[in-house]
């Protein structure tokens, strides 16, 4: 592969052999989460993470995830981006353990990604996993961010993910991905996560009526509020491609909880 200036390193240490499917999902889930993160913080960039198994020894597997990123206009170096990703990943993981719950993954697909990430370690009697952001220069490795979890924490996260997915699948809400949302009433002020914001939006493919808007993740709120406060165009002339949980009452939709923003587009006049 040659010397890489910055990439992610995932190490699995286990006492027992890892089932092949769990092994593959452990690594691919990190790549999926990384690509999701880059879409959130740099939506104009295309992020792909190639995986290479670098070392396999008794009880230890090390894989390297090499990001293929276009330059961030000279403002964000890959090393800093990777370090921030590891930090955000640690925060989301900790949220599933009960710390800062508002930072936890909100959609079924994101929750499943974390389930896949911990399954191999959760199934091991005394395992651990370590995610590192590393810079290599002149043959030397410099770790700029690191995060580690063990079997006990992996089991807790797996159980919490299962509970949250069950809640999403309950009749009181339904999940829809990549739907077009437009504003009919906006507000520059922040709103508490999980509570109605005072804003109203319309998603034509789900309901012809404007419904109350809720924010299901901080990243989604930050992206939308940026468009409201700082974008050149009027927010009412923009469409938001989002993932939403539709809140139901008596079988009828009453609110949309936005969990992810994929894209922002200009609407035709």
Secondary structure as UniProt FT lines:
FT   STRAND          6..13
FT   HELIX           20..41
FT   TURN            43..44
FT   STRAND          47..57
FT   TURN            58..59
FT   STRAND          60..69
FT   TURN            73..75
FT   HELIX           78..96
FT   TURN            97..98
FT   HELIX           101..103
FT   HELIX           108..122
FT   TURN            125..126
FT   STRAND          128..137
FT   TURN            138..139
FT   STRAND          140..150
FT   HELIX           151..168
FT   TURN            171..172
FT   STRAND          173..185
FT   TURN            193..194
FT   STRAND          196..203
FT   TURN            204..206
FT   STRAND          207..215
FT   HELIX           218..229
FT   HELIX           235..237
FT   STRAND          238..249
FT   TURN            250..251
FT   STRAND          252..266
//
